[in-house]
Amino acid sequence: MAEQIITFDAVEQAVSLFGSFDENIRLIEDEFGVSVISRGSDLKICGSEEQVSLAVRALNSLLVLIKKGEPLTSQNVRYAISLVNEGNEDKLSSMSSDTICITSKGRPVKPKTLGQKKYCTAIEENTITFGIGPAGTGKTYLAVAKAVTAFRAKEVNKIILTRPAVEAGESLGFLPGDLQSKVDPYLRPLYDALFDMLGAENFQKCQERGSIEVAPLAYMRGRTLDDSFIILDEAQNTTPEQMKMFLTRLGFNSKMVVTGDITQIDLPSGKKSGLKKVMRILKNVDDIAMCRFTQKDVVRHKLVQDIIKAYEKFENEEKR
């Protein structure tokens, strides 16, 4: 039986580290099979030597986040644990300093995983970036944050958000209302991200001025998009022809981000995904980045990670 002691500089650090109803400490105890006991300003960790060492590394990396003013959540505690198991916990603190932008409510938007950080860096360094991975990895939200940052810095004059309107197998012709009200439900996730960054009133003003455009992919045909930050969401639901049409809209001083999840294709059977094809065609082209997310980058409820992992396992077994 081994034990180690961590000493806190302030009581507030202990409160943040333990979390609501000690949930953060319980996660550490369950993962590493150790017991953590609080005594005044000291934290005693008991267990086997190897497990105590891992738990201390996890706790120290979380303390670094706390000292930088980062709130602890079950998501970043679990992520810290996974980084410790890989021996990469030193990279956790570097993410907390990378604020992409501030939302309308004053909340900083930051990458929460190494995959997200790599994605944000790729967007900065390349003209076209592909973000491919499962739901809940922040592909669209971070792309919108990057677009708003570029727009506020006057690096671009316009933000254009688009997605193909084919999800859920519904025909637009059967939905009530004019064309705009028919496509709006499909574009709602993009509106939500923009409302969060800019606030509803600011967003409305920008949309009226034509500085922000949220439209279905069909509206892009025949245009050249200069001085714009363009995001194509749900790109797995484009056909190869639509994908080529979209990518060739790129004008001068523009950036494009294409996001999608190749495990959630809603195209009619027999139709091939443009995203799957373009990943092979453009994989070695300069100034185009391909960023792949995994279930480790999921920042939603833990169950979402478990569901994605279960599906991956099932699909791999089916292929055998």
FENGI-V735544 format. One record per residue. D_CENTER is the distance of its C-alpha to the mean C-alpha in Angstrom with 2 decimals. Layout:
# FENGI-V735544
d_center->[D_CENTER D_CENTER]
This chain:
# FENGI-V735544
d_center->[40.59 38.78 37.55 35.80 35.57 32.87 34.27 32.36 33.15 32.80 32.79 29.61 27.72 29.13 28.18 24.49 24.51 26.18 23.99 25.16 27.93 27.24 24.12 22.49 25.79 26.26 23.05 24.46 27.88 26.82 24.73 27.41 30.52 31.77 33.25 32.22 35.00 34.96 38.23 38.46 36.26 35.93 33.62 35.35 33.50 35.80 35.54 36.06 35.85 32.88 30.80 31.82 30.75 27.22 26.99 28.27 25.71 22.89 24.66 25.28 21.68 20.81 23.83 22.58 19.46 21.92 24.23 21.58 21.16 17.82 18.00 17.74 15.98 16.40 12.77 13.40 16.96 16.09 13.79 16.78 19.07 17.35 17.49 21.12 21.97 20.83 22.61 19.66 19.58 20.83 17.48 15.91 17.87 16.91 13.30 14.84 16.68 13.97 13.74 12.26 14.09 15.82 15.46 18.77 19.35 19.13 15.94 14.20 10.53 9.62 7.33 7.88 8.36 10.45 8.39 5.74 9.19 10.78 8.59 9.41 12.91 13.33 12.80 15.41 17.75 17.89 19.08 17.10 13.73 12.59 9.07 10.32 9.28 9.59 8.70 6.48 3.74 1.72 4.10 6.69 6.21 5.72 8.36 10.43 10.42 11.68 14.09 15.45 16.03 17.93 19.79 20.87 22.06 24.00 22.65 22.36 24.46 22.32 18.86 18.95 16.47 17.64 17.25 20.03 21.75 22.68 20.63 22.60 25.71 27.13 29.35 28.92 32.70 33.04 30.77 32.68 32.81 32.63 30.09 27.68 27.75 27.35 24.12 22.58 21.38 19.39 17.79 17.20 13.35 13.57 16.35 14.61 11.83 14.82 17.03 14.76 14.73 18.34 20.19 22.06 25.18 23.70 21.67 24.99 26.90 24.58 24.69 28.48 28.87 26.94 24.35 21.52 21.80 19.96 21.82 22.03 22.02 25.82 26.26 25.13 28.18 30.80 28.91 28.22 25.25 26.25 24.72 21.55 17.78 17.11 14.03 14.80 12.62 13.65 15.49 16.69 19.17 20.87 24.16 24.95 27.13 24.53 22.04 24.92 25.93 22.54 22.14 25.76 25.24 23.86 26.23 27.04 24.82 21.78 18.26 16.44 12.88 12.99 10.27 11.50 12.21 15.73 16.53 16.55 19.08 21.22 23.76 27.42 28.84 30.26 27.78 25.57 21.92 21.65 18.26 19.89 22.83 21.25 19.32 22.86 24.55 22.46 21.30 23.88 24.02 23.84 21.37 18.93 15.97 14.53 11.29 10.99 8.49 10.57 11.04 10.88 7.11 7.21 7.12 9.57 13.28 14.65 16.42 13.41 13.16 16.95 17.11 14.96 17.12 20.23 19.63 19.09 22.28 24.19 23.41 24.40 27.59 28.40 28.33 30.96]
